[in-house]
Structure formats: C-alpha cells, structure tokens
Amino acid sequence: MAEALTERFGVAEEPQLVRDALAGEDDAEDAQWLVVVEDRDAAHDPAQLDDLAAEYEGWRESE
C-alpha cells in the first residue's frame, strides 16, 4: 500500500509503516499494519484514499 500511495498520489515523503501486534496473538499474520501519511494541505482526495485503503482490506482514519 505504501508503494501504491507513492505511485498514485505522488506523496513527497515516504509513508511511515507501523506494525501493531494484537494483544495475546502469537501469530505474525494477526498483526495490524498502519500506514501513516501526512496530508497537512489536504491535497489528496479522501474518497480516493478510502478506495485505496479498501483495496487492501483497510480503512482511512484521520486524527
């Protein structure tokens, strides 16, 4: 997804990847991934970001 953000939206800074293992889960497959993108100027269309997140079975959250 981080690569797709760069390719589709031309984000200037590389997205930050954060991995958060679920409490009590031993299996690495159960870890959640967070892709952090700073969009201070609101340059990116939220609907398009929502669509991209959905392609990876995720969702977009704002602060």
Phi, psi and omega in degrees: 000322179300320178294320180295323177300316180294316182291314186277324187249352178061036180302135185288317180263143178296131180300143179275130178257131180233128179252131182231107178288139178289144181302128177083359181267126178267339185277124180298337179294339182271003180288143176266145178244140178239129177250114185261125179231127176274126178226063185300327183269004182052046182280341185255138181291119180303324180296320178291323176295320176300316180298317179297315179300319180296327177299333181253022179057041179233195180209163180259137175233143172253164184314000000 
